[in-house]
Amino acid sequence: MLPARSNHCFGCGPSNRDGLRLRFYDEGLGDRALCRVSVPKRFEGPPGHVHGGIIATLLDEAMGKANKLAGIVAMTRTMEVDYLRPVPLLTPLILEGWGVRREGRKHWNTAEIRREGGEVLARATGLFIAIDAERILAALAAQNGEQATKAKRRTKRK
Amino acid sequence: MLPARSNHCFGCGPSNRDGLRLRFYDEGLGDRALCRVSVPKRFEGPPGHVHGGIIATLLDEAMGKANKLAGIVAMTRTMEVDYLRPVPLLTPLILEGWGVRREGRKHWNTAEIRREGGEVLARATGLFIAIDAERILAALAAQNGEQATKAKRRTKRK
């Protein structure tokens, strides 16, 4: 199984009880990330069906996990979603994402939501920009440090 | 204020306590639907920021409400999201959707998420297909009727 993010991500964070808590597997598929999911009632759009925004969330997550399999951390720059058929709630679905093209830091991925029988219900393509995760985390840590120092100063003033 | 959907929609249903419960206003803007929103922590993607799928949800909802202002009920057929800058959590944001073109049952809309100062953080365009809501609701009602009849039969068998 792919390692789950230890954070609070709405899509895949195991610590976010309000999120989708998606768990992806590679199942020997190389750079293809696979997830089996049944979407609960709270994510409803049209009666009995998954909200279009949640469909986009599932597809974005699957493409993001394909980046992880390619060994990169990347931000979504653009995403195009093709809503082929309504996606039913509370139904076993297959979610799959994979890379299709790369040009330097630009990675184009695609993802699908399918019924177990194979029918494709929604599809997306996305452009992702690889980022230097260590540099970003260091910047966030520095920012947090600054905030902590400011908070200490505020406490002293009181 | 635009009438809120009385259903369980993840985006705008007032009865869905787990949803975004977006409330749109037209504020004399004609066919432009406007919403002020601050996204709670449970919809996190990158640390401190809104998940890309929730950004898509906000934009989809705003474009959907523009359809409502145009007097139609429509399904999202395709949506393209442009993630311009990270969208912060717990920050006052402006969400706006409007129609741009129409060809028969096809409606092209656009939507933006902006900071209060005007900076655009994300933008989407979508193609929506107008549907005959009464016909769809009648079909759903018939389907529910069938399910109710089947359930009664199952109950009698027990």
Interface residues (C-beta under 8 A of the other chain):
Chain A: N7 H8 C9 F10 G11 G13 N16 D18 G19 K41 R42 F43 E44 G45 P46 P47 G48 H51 G52 G53 I54 A56 T57 L58 D60 E61 M75 T76 R77 T78 M79 E80 V81 D82 Y83 P86 L140
Chain B: N7 H8 C9 F10 G11 G13 N16 D18 G19 K41 R42 F43 E44 G45 P46 P47 G48 H51 G52 G53 I54 A56 T57 L58 D60 E61 M75 T76 R77 T78 M79 E80 V81 D82 Y83 P86 L140
